[in-house]
Amino acid sequence: MAKIKISSKVEQREWEALQAMAKESQQSISGLLTEAVSDFVRKRRLRPAVRSHLEDSMVENEELGYRLAK
């Protein structure tokens, strides 16, 4: 996949922590940022699917919920 160049601003403390992490893990900052963005996107996309399944389950089990509440 083609890579694109981005620009962003972060707090100095976070930047320094990222630099230290890259050095400790012997990875590039670009690699760590790519991994972080990928994880963020995956988590954000998962939530609507999980929410949908939860809502479906609540509808399907509404009567059971009322019984358990008694």
PDB file of N, CA, C and O in Angstrom:
ATOM      1  N   MET A   1       0.839  -1.173   0.000  1.00  0.00           N
ATOM      2  CA  MET A   1       0.000   0.000   0.000  1.00  0.00           C
ATOM      3  C   MET A   1       0.887   1.240   0.000  1.00  0.00           C
ATOM      4  O   MET A   1       1.931   1.271   0.653  1.00  0.00           O
ATOM      5  N   ALA A   2       0.468   2.242  -0.727  1.00  0.00           N
ATOM      6  CA  ALA A   2       1.235   3.481  -0.799  1.00  0.00           C
ATOM      7  C   ALA A   2       1.192   4.218   0.532  1.00  0.00           C
ATOM      8  O   ALA A   2       0.172   4.217   1.220  1.00  0.00           O
ATOM      9  N   LYS A   3       2.275   4.827   0.877  1.00  0.00           N
ATOM     10  CA  LYS A   3       2.349   5.596   2.119  1.00  0.00           C
ATOM     11  C   LYS A   3       2.194   7.072   1.792  1.00  0.00           C
ATOM     12  O   LYS A   3       2.641   7.543   0.746  1.00  0.00           O
ATOM     13  N   ILE A   4       1.556   7.790   2.699  1.00  0.00           N
ATOM     14  CA  ILE A   4       1.389   9.227   2.533  1.00  0.00           C
ATOM     15  C   ILE A   4       2.092   9.936   3.682  1.00  0.00           C
ATOM     16  O   ILE A   4       2.298   9.357   4.749  1.00  0.00           O
ATOM     17  N   LYS A   5       2.447  11.158   3.461  1.00  0.00           N
ATOM     18  CA  LYS A   5       3.100  11.957   4.479  1.00  0.00           C
ATOM     19  C   LYS A   5       2.041  12.816   5.161  1.00  0.00           C
ATOM     20  O   LYS A   5       1.209  13.430   4.495  1.00  0.00           O
ATOM     21  N   ILE A   6       2.077  12.855   6.492  1.00  0.00           N
ATOM     22  CA  ILE A   6       1.135  13.677   7.246  1.00  0.00           C
ATOM     23  C   ILE A   6       1.896  14.611   8.177  1.00  0.00           C
ATOM     24  O   ILE A   6       3.088  14.433   8.428  1.00  0.00           O
ATOM     25  N   SER A   7       1.193  15.592   8.673  1.00  0.00           N
ATOM     26  CA  SER A   7       1.772  16.521   9.633  1.00  0.00           C
ATOM     27  C   SER A   7       0.770  16.708  10.762  1.00  0.00           C
ATOM     28  O   SER A   7      -0.433  16.813  10.524  1.00  0.00           O
ATOM     29  N   SER A   8       1.267  16.749  11.985  1.00  0.00           N
ATOM     30  CA  SER A   8       0.391  16.921  13.126  1.00  0.00           C
ATOM     31  C   SER A   8       1.154  17.568  14.271  1.00  0.00           C
ATOM     32  O   SER A   8       2.381  17.663  14.239  1.00  0.00           O
ATOM     33  N   LYS A   9       0.424  18.009  15.273  1.00  0.00           N
ATOM     34  CA  LYS A   9       1.040  18.585  16.459  1.00  0.00           C
ATOM     35  C   LYS A   9       0.671  17.720  17.657  1.00  0.00           C
ATOM     36  O   LYS A   9      -0.471  17.279  17.792  1.00  0.00           O
ATOM     37  N   VAL A  10       1.654  17.483  18.529  1.00  0.00           N
ATOM     38  CA  VAL A  10       1.433  16.736  19.763  1.00  0.00           C
ATOM     39  C   VAL A  10       2.129  17.462  20.903  1.00  0.00           C
ATOM     40  O   VAL A  10       3.019  18.284  20.683  1.00  0.00           O
ATOM     41  N   GLU A  11       1.717  17.151  22.108  1.00  0.00           N
ATOM     42  CA  GLU A  11       2.374  17.722  23.287  1.00  0.00           C
ATOM     43  C   GLU A  11       3.814  17.233  23.348  1.00  0.00           C
ATOM     44  O   GLU A  11       4.100  16.090  22.991  1.00  0.00           O
ATOM     45  N   GLN A  12       4.712  18.084  23.794  1.00  0.00           N
ATOM     46  CA  GLN A  12       6.131  17.738  23.856  1.00  0.00           C
ATOM     47  C   GLN A  12       6.363  16.497  24.705  1.00  0.00           C
ATOM     48  O   GLN A  12       7.172  15.642  24.344  1.00  0.00           O
ATOM     49  N   ARG A  13       5.669  16.392  25.816  1.00  0.00           N
ATOM     50  CA  ARG A  13       5.831  15.236  26.703  1.00  0.00           C
ATOM     51  C   ARG A  13       5.495  13.934  25.969  1.00  0.00           C
ATOM     52  O   ARG A  13       6.194  12.933  26.120  1.00  0.00           O
ATOM     53  N   GLU A  14       4.414  13.956  25.170  1.00  0.00           N
ATOM     54  CA  GLU A  14       4.017  12.763  24.417  1.00  0.00           C
ATOM     55  C   GLU A  14       5.015  12.453  23.313  1.00  0.00           C
ATOM     56  O   GLU A  14       5.301  11.288  23.034  1.00  0.00           O
ATOM     57  N   TRP A  15       5.539  13.487  22.692  1.00  0.00           N
ATOM     58  CA  TRP A  15       6.539  13.298  21.643  1.00  0.00           C
ATOM     59  C   TRP A  15       7.793  12.637  22.208  1.00  0.00           C
ATOM     60  O   TRP A  15       8.349  11.716  21.610  1.00  0.00           O
ATOM     61  N   GLU A  16       8.220  13.115  23.352  1.00  0.00           N
ATOM     62  CA  GLU A  16       9.416  12.550  23.989  1.00  0.00           C
ATOM     63  C   GLU A  16       9.180  11.095  24.404  1.00  0.00           C
ATOM     64  O   GLU A  16      10.074  10.258  24.281  1.00  0.00           O
ATOM     65  N   ALA A  17       7.974  10.799  24.895  1.00  0.00           N
ATOM     66  CA  ALA A  17       7.646   9.422  25.265  1.00  0.00           C
ATOM     67  C   ALA A  17       7.648   8.532  24.022  1.00  0.00           C
ATOM     68  O   ALA A  17       8.109   7.391  24.076  1.00  0.00           O
ATOM     69  N   LEU A  18       7.143   9.041  22.918  1.00  0.00           N
ATOM     70  CA  LEU A  18       7.130   8.275  21.668  1.00  0.00           C
ATOM     71  C   LEU A  18       8.553   8.032  21.167  1.00  0.00           C
ATOM     72  O   LEU A  18       8.872   6.935  20.708  1.00  0.00           O
ATOM     73  N   GLN A  19       9.394   9.036  21.254  1.00  0.00           N
ATOM     74  CA  GLN A  19      10.792   8.870  20.848  1.00  0.00           C
ATOM     75  C   GLN A  19      11.475   7.804  21.708  1.00  0.00           C
ATOM     76  O   GLN A  19      12.210   6.962  21.191  1.00  0.00           O
ATOM     77  N   ALA A  20      11.232   7.845  23.007  1.00  0.00           N
ATOM     78  CA  ALA A  20      11.835   6.857  23.908  1.00  0.00           C
ATOM     79  C   ALA A  20      11.326   5.454  23.592  1.00  0.00           C
ATOM     80  O   ALA A  20      12.095   4.492  23.588  1.00  0.00           O
ATOM     81  N   MET A  21      10.044   5.346  23.330  1.00  0.00           N
ATOM     82  CA  MET A  21       9.470   4.044  22.998  1.00  0.00           C
ATOM     83  C   MET A  21      10.058   3.497  21.701  1.00  0.00           C
ATOM     84  O   MET A  21      10.346   2.305  21.599  1.00  0.00           O
ATOM     85  N   ALA A  22      10.233   4.362  20.724  1.00  0.00           N
ATOM     86  CA  ALA A  22      10.822   3.935  19.452  1.00  0.00           C
ATOM     87  C   ALA A  22      12.247   3.431  19.671  1.00  0.00           C
ATOM     88  O   ALA A  22      12.649   2.408  19.115  1.00  0.00           O
ATOM     89  N   LYS A  23      12.997   4.155  20.479  1.00  0.00           N
ATOM     90  CA  LYS A  23      14.375   3.752  20.749  1.00  0.00           C
ATOM     91  C   LYS A  23      14.427   2.423  21.499  1.00  0.00           C
ATOM     92  O   LYS A  23      15.213   1.540  21.157  1.00  0.00           O
ATOM     93  N   GLU A  24      13.574   2.285  22.534  1.00  0.00           N
ATOM     94  CA  GLU A  24      13.555   1.065  23.341  1.00  0.00           C
ATOM     95  C   GLU A  24      13.149  -0.162  22.528  1.00  0.00           C
ATOM     96  O   GLU A  24      13.679  -1.254  22.730  1.00  0.00           O
ATOM     97  N   SER A  25      12.213   0.027  21.617  1.00  0.00           N
ATOM     98  CA  SER A  25      11.697  -1.101  20.834  1.00  0.00           C
ATOM     99  C   SER A  25      12.416  -1.273  19.507  1.00  0.00           C
ATOM    100  O   SER A  25      12.118  -2.188  18.741  1.00  0.00           O
ATOM    101  N   GLN A  26      13.357  -0.390  19.247  1.00  0.00           N
ATOM    102  CA  GLN A  26      14.116  -0.405  17.988  1.00  0.00           C
ATOM    103  C   GLN A  26      13.189  -0.362  16.772  1.00  0.00           C
ATOM    104  O   GLN A  26      13.399  -1.064  15.783  1.00  0.00           O
ATOM    105  N   GLN A  27      12.164   0.478  16.875  1.00  0.00           N
ATOM    106  CA  GLN A  27      11.234   0.706  15.775  1.00  0.00           C
ATOM    107  C   GLN A  27      11.297   2.174  15.394  1.00  0.00           C
ATOM    108  O   GLN A  27      11.746   3.017  16.170  1.00  0.00           O
ATOM    109  N   SER A  28      10.842   2.460  14.194  1.00  0.00           N
ATOM    110  CA  SER A  28      10.799   3.856  13.772  1.00  0.00           C
ATOM    111  C   SER A  28       9.561   4.534  14.356  1.00  0.00           C
ATOM    112  O   SER A  28       8.567   3.875  14.663  1.00  0.00           O
ATOM    113  N   ILE A  29       9.632   5.829  14.501  1.00  0.00           N
ATOM    114  CA  ILE A  29       8.470   6.592  14.959  1.00  0.00           C
ATOM    115  C   ILE A  29       7.338   6.417  13.957  1.00  0.00           C
ATOM    116  O   ILE A  29       6.178   6.280  14.346  1.00  0.00           O
ATOM    117  N   SER A  30       7.664   6.420  12.684  1.00  0.00           N
ATOM    118  CA  SER A  30       6.655   6.222  11.646  1.00  0.00           C
ATOM    119  C   SER A  30       5.946   4.879  11.826  1.00  0.00           C
ATOM    120  O   SER A  30       4.726   4.798  11.689  1.00  0.00           O
ATOM    121  N   GLY A  31       6.699   3.842  12.128  1.00  0.00           N
ATOM    122  CA  GLY A  31       6.113   2.525  12.348  1.00  0.00           C
ATOM    123  C   GLY A  31       5.186   2.502  13.547  1.00  0.00           C
ATOM    124  O   GLY A  31       4.104   1.917  13.496  1.00  0.00           O
ATOM    125  N   LEU A  32       5.616   3.147  14.636  1.00  0.00           N
ATOM    126  CA  LEU A  32       4.779   3.204  15.834  1.00  0.00           C
ATOM    127  C   LEU A  32       3.501   3.998  15.581  1.00  0.00           C
ATOM    128  O   LEU A  32       2.424   3.608  16.033  1.00  0.00           O
ATOM    129  N   LEU A  33       3.620   5.109  14.863  1.00  0.00           N
ATOM    130  CA  LEU A  33       2.439   5.916  14.551  1.00  0.00           C
ATOM    131  C   LEU A  33       1.482   5.169  13.634  1.00  0.00           C
ATOM    132  O   LEU A  33       0.266   5.248  13.811  1.00  0.00           O
ATOM    133  N   THR A  34       2.016   4.445  12.657  1.00  0.00           N
ATOM    134  CA  THR A  34       1.175   3.651  11.764  1.00  0.00           C
ATOM    135  C   THR A  34       0.403   2.602  12.559  1.00  0.00           C
ATOM    136  O   THR A  34      -0.791   2.396  12.341  1.00  0.00           O
ATOM    137  N   GLU A  35       1.094   1.949  13.475  1.00  0.00           N
ATOM    138  CA  GLU A  35       0.447   0.937  14.327  1.00  0.00           C
ATOM    139  C   GLU A  35      -0.635   1.573  15.193  1.00  0.00           C
ATOM    140  O   GLU A  35      -1.723   1.015  15.339  1.00  0.00           O
ATOM    141  N   ALA A  36      -0.342   2.735  15.767  1.00  0.00           N
ATOM    142  CA  ALA A  36      -1.304   3.414  16.635  1.00  0.00           C
ATOM    143  C   ALA A  36      -2.544   3.850  15.860  1.00  0.00           C
ATOM    144  O   ALA A  36      -3.664   3.691  16.344  1.00  0.00           O
ATOM    145  N   VAL A  37      -2.352   4.396  14.665  1.00  0.00           N
ATOM    146  CA  VAL A  37      -3.488   4.826  13.846  1.00  0.00           C
ATOM    147  C   VAL A  37      -4.329   3.620  13.442  1.00  0.00           C
ATOM    148  O   VAL A  37      -5.558   3.673  13.475  1.00  0.00           O
ATOM    149  N   SER A  38      -3.667   2.544  13.065  1.00  0.00           N
ATOM    150  CA  SER A  38      -4.370   1.322  12.671  1.00  0.00           C
ATOM    151  C   SER A  38      -5.217   0.791  13.828  1.00  0.00           C
ATOM    152  O   SER A  38      -6.375   0.425  13.629  1.00  0.00           O
ATOM    153  N   ASP A  39      -4.650   0.746  15.025  1.00  0.00           N
ATOM    154  CA  ASP A  39      -5.386   0.282  16.207  1.00  0.00           C
ATOM    155  C   ASP A  39      -6.575   1.188  16.495  1.00  0.00           C
ATOM    156  O   ASP A  39      -7.663   0.703  16.808  1.00  0.00           O
ATOM    157  N   PHE A  40      -6.377   2.499  16.393  1.00  0.00           N
ATOM    158  CA  PHE A  40      -7.433   3.464  16.652  1.00  0.00           C
ATOM    159  C   PHE A  40      -8.595   3.274  15.682  1.00  0.00           C
ATOM    160  O   PHE A  40      -9.756   3.240  16.091  1.00  0.00           O
ATOM    161  N   VAL A  41      -8.278   3.152  14.403  1.00  0.00           N
ATOM    162  CA  VAL A  41      -9.317   2.980  13.381  1.00  0.00           C
ATOM    163  C   VAL A  41     -10.071   1.673  13.605  1.00  0.00           C
ATOM    164  O   VAL A  41     -11.297   1.642  13.507  1.00  0.00           O
ATOM    165  N   ARG A  42      -9.351   0.598  13.905  1.00  0.00           N
ATOM    166  CA  ARG A  42      -9.985  -0.695  14.138  1.00  0.00           C
ATOM    167  C   ARG A  42     -10.937  -0.631  15.328  1.00  0.00           C
ATOM    168  O   ARG A  42     -12.045  -1.163  15.261  1.00  0.00           O
ATOM    169  N   LYS A  43     -10.523   0.007  16.402  1.00  0.00           N
ATOM    170  CA  LYS A  43     -11.369   0.103  17.589  1.00  0.00           C
ATOM    171  C   LYS A  43     -12.606   0.949  17.327  1.00  0.00           C
ATOM    172  O   LYS A  43     -13.701   0.599  17.769  1.00  0.00           O
ATOM    173  N   ARG A  44     -12.445   2.050  16.618  1.00  0.00           N
ATOM    174  CA  ARG A  44     -13.584   2.919  16.324  1.00  0.00           C
ATOM    175  C   ARG A  44     -14.589   2.243  15.409  1.00  0.00           C
ATOM    176  O   ARG A  44     -15.795   2.445  15.549  1.00  0.00           O
ATOM    177  N   ARG A  45     -14.103   1.449  14.484  1.00  0.00           N
ATOM    178  CA  ARG A  45     -15.010   0.755  13.573  1.00  0.00           C
ATOM    179  C   ARG A  45     -15.716  -0.396  14.262  1.00  0.00           C
ATOM    180  O   ARG A  45     -16.829  -0.751  13.873  1.00  0.00           O
ATOM    181  N   LEU A  46     -15.113  -0.978  15.257  1.00  0.00           N
ATOM    182  CA  LEU A  46     -15.690  -2.107  15.972  1.00  0.00           C
ATOM    183  C   LEU A  46     -16.863  -1.672  16.830  1.00  0.00           C
ATOM    184  O   LEU A  46     -17.845  -2.407  16.935  1.00  0.00           O
ATOM    185  N   ARG A  47     -16.795  -0.538  17.426  1.00  0.00           N
ATOM    186  CA  ARG A  47     -17.826  -0.105  18.366  1.00  0.00           C
ATOM    187  C   ARG A  47     -19.230  -0.089  17.778  1.00  0.00           C
ATOM    188  O   ARG A  47     -20.148  -0.591  18.428  1.00  0.00           O
ATOM    189  N   PRO A  48     -19.451   0.458  16.582  1.00  0.00           N
ATOM    190  CA  PRO A  48     -20.820   0.419  16.042  1.00  0.00           C
ATOM    191  C   PRO A  48     -21.333  -1.011  15.856  1.00  0.00           C
ATOM    192  O   PRO A  48     -22.513  -1.274  16.087  1.00  0.00           O
ATOM    193  N   ALA A  49     -20.481  -1.917  15.452  1.00  0.00           N
ATOM    194  CA  ALA A  49     -20.897  -3.307  15.265  1.00  0.00           C
ATOM    195  C   ALA A  49     -21.265  -3.936  16.604  1.00  0.00           C
ATOM    196  O   ALA A  49     -22.266  -4.645  16.706  1.00  0.00           O
ATOM    197  N   VAL A  50     -20.464  -3.679  17.624  1.00  0.00           N
ATOM    198  CA  VAL A  50     -20.745  -4.216  18.960  1.00  0.00           C
ATOM    199  C   VAL A  50     -22.042  -3.620  19.484  1.00  0.00           C
ATOM    200  O   VAL A  50     -22.877  -4.329  20.045  1.00  0.00           O
ATOM    201  N   ARG A  51     -22.208  -2.321  19.300  1.00  0.00           N
ATOM    202  CA  ARG A  51     -23.421  -1.642  19.759  1.00  0.00           C
ATOM    203  C   ARG A  51     -24.659  -2.226  19.069  1.00  0.00           C
ATOM    204  O   ARG A  51     -25.693  -2.428  19.705  1.00  0.00           O
ATOM    205  N   SER A  52     -24.547  -2.488  17.796  1.00  0.00           N
ATOM    206  CA  SER A  52     -25.653  -3.061  17.039  1.00  0.00           C
ATOM    207  C   SER A  52     -26.038  -4.434  17.576  1.00  0.00           C
ATOM    208  O   SER A  52     -27.221  -4.730  17.743  1.00  0.00           O
ATOM    209  N   HIS A  53     -25.041  -5.272  17.844  1.00  0.00           N
ATOM    210  CA  HIS A  53     -25.315  -6.599  18.400  1.00  0.00           C
ATOM    211  C   HIS A  53     -25.945  -6.498  19.785  1.00  0.00           C
ATOM    212  O   HIS A  53     -26.843  -7.271  20.118  1.00  0.00           O
ATOM    213  N   LEU A  54     -25.481  -5.559  20.584  1.00  0.00           N
ATOM    214  CA  LEU A  54     -26.042  -5.366  21.919  1.00  0.00           C
ATOM    215  C   LEU A  54     -27.506  -4.956  21.824  1.00  0.00           C
ATOM    216  O   LEU A  54     -28.356  -5.495  22.533  1.00  0.00           O
ATOM    217  N   GLU A  55     -27.795  -4.001  20.946  1.00  0.00           N
ATOM    218  CA  GLU A  55     -29.178  -3.548  20.776  1.00  0.00           C
ATOM    219  C   GLU A  55     -30.069  -4.683  20.294  1.00  0.00           C
ATOM    220  O   GLU A  55     -31.193  -4.834  20.774  1.00  0.00           O
ATOM    221  N   ASP A  56     -29.580  -5.482  19.352  1.00  0.00           N
ATOM    222  CA  ASP A  56     -30.354  -6.630  18.863  1.00  0.00           C
ATOM    223  C   ASP A  56     -30.629  -7.615  19.999  1.00  0.00           C
ATOM    224  O   ASP A  56     -31.738  -8.135  20.118  1.00  0.00           O
ATOM    225  N   SER A  57     -29.636  -7.865  20.818  1.00  0.00           N
ATOM    226  CA  SER A  57     -29.784  -8.795  21.933  1.00  0.00           C
ATOM    227  C   SER A  57     -30.794  -8.269  22.947  1.00  0.00           C
ATOM    228  O   SER A  57     -31.592  -9.035  23.487  1.00  0.00           O
ATOM    229  N   MET A  58     -30.760  -6.970  23.204  1.00  0.00           N
ATOM    230  CA  MET A  58     -31.700  -6.386  24.159  1.00  0.00           C
ATOM    231  C   MET A  58     -33.134  -6.506  23.655  1.00  0.00           C
ATOM    232  O   MET A  58     -34.040  -6.789  24.438  1.00  0.00           O
ATOM    233  N   VAL A  59     -33.349  -6.299  22.376  1.00  0.00           N
ATOM    234  CA  VAL A  59     -34.683  -6.433  21.799  1.00  0.00           C
ATOM    235  C   VAL A  59     -35.141  -7.884  21.880  1.00  0.00           C
ATOM    236  O   VAL A  59     -36.275  -8.159  22.272  1.00  0.00           O
ATOM    237  N   GLU A  60     -34.268  -8.804  21.512  1.00  0.00           N
ATOM    238  CA  GLU A  60     -34.606 -10.232  21.514  1.00  0.00           C
ATOM    239  C   GLU A  60     -34.884 -10.751  22.925  1.00  0.00           C
ATOM    240  O   GLU A  60     -35.682 -11.671  23.101  1.00  0.00           O
ATOM    241  N   ASN A  61     -34.236 -10.170  23.918  1.00  0.00           N
ATOM    242  CA  ASN A  61     -34.349 -10.671  25.293  1.00  0.00           C
ATOM    243  C   ASN A  61     -35.065  -9.694  26.222  1.00  0.00           C
ATOM    244  O   ASN A  61     -34.843  -9.704  27.433  1.00  0.00           O
ATOM    245  N   GLU A  62     -35.917  -8.856  25.654  1.00  0.00           N
ATOM    246  CA  GLU A  62     -36.594  -7.835  26.458  1.00  0.00           C
ATOM    247  C   GLU A  62     -37.441  -8.461  27.571  1.00  0.00           C
ATOM    248  O   GLU A  62     -37.400  -8.000  28.711  1.00  0.00           O
ATOM    249  N   GLU A  63     -38.195  -9.492  27.252  1.00  0.00           N
ATOM    250  CA  GLU A  63     -39.045 -10.143  28.255  1.00  0.00           C
ATOM    251  C   GLU A  63     -38.192 -10.742  29.376  1.00  0.00           C
ATOM    252  O   GLU A  63     -38.542 -10.620  30.550  1.00  0.00           O
ATOM    253  N   LEU A  64     -37.101 -11.372  29.032  1.00  0.00           N
ATOM    254  CA  LEU A  64     -36.207 -11.930  30.041  1.00  0.00           C
ATOM    255  C   LEU A  64     -35.672 -10.830  30.950  1.00  0.00           C
ATOM    256  O   LEU A  64     -35.552 -11.029  32.159  1.00  0.00           O
ATOM    257  N   GLY A  65     -35.353  -9.685  30.386  1.00  0.00           N
ATOM    258  CA  GLY A  65     -34.871  -8.551  31.184  1.00  0.00           C
ATOM    259  C   GLY A  65     -35.889  -8.105  32.209  1.00  0.00           C
ATOM    260  O   GLY A  65     -35.545  -7.812  33.354  1.00  0.00           O
ATOM    261  N   TYR A  66     -37.162  -8.055  31.790  1.00  0.00           N
ATOM    262  CA  TYR A  66     -38.219  -7.676  32.733  1.00  0.00           C
ATOM    263  C   TYR A  66     -38.350  -8.719  33.840  1.00  0.00           C
ATOM    264  O   TYR A  66     -38.521  -8.366  35.007  1.00  0.00           O
ATOM    265  N   ARG A  67     -38.273  -9.980  33.488  1.00  0.00           N
ATOM    266  CA  ARG A  67     -38.381 -11.037  34.501  1.00  0.00           C
ATOM    267  C   ARG A  67     -37.231 -10.972  35.506  1.00  0.00           C
ATOM    268  O   ARG A  67     -37.437 -11.129  36.709  1.00  0.00           O
ATOM    269  N   LEU A  68     -36.042 -10.744  35.007  1.00  0.00           N
ATOM    270  CA  LEU A  68     -34.873 -10.662  35.894  1.00  0.00           C
ATOM    271  C   LEU A  68     -34.948  -9.438  36.788  1.00  0.00           C
ATOM    272  O   LEU A  68     -34.435  -9.466  37.907  1.00  0.00           O
ATOM    273  N   ALA A  69     -35.565  -8.378  36.330  1.00  0.00           N
ATOM    274  CA  ALA A  69     -35.666  -7.148  37.113  1.00  0.00           C
ATOM    275  C   ALA A  69     -36.617  -7.295  38.295  1.00  0.00           C
ATOM    276  O   ALA A  69     -36.514  -6.564  39.281  1.00  0.00           O
ATOM    277  N   LYS A  70     -37.551  -8.252  38.188  1.00  0.00           N
ATOM    278  CA  LYS A  70     -38.530  -8.455  39.285  1.00  0.00           C
ATOM    279  C   LYS A  70     -37.886  -9.082  40.436  1.00  0.00           C
ATOM    280  O   LYS A  70     -38.539  -9.331  41.449  1.00  0.00           O
TER     281      LYS A  70
END
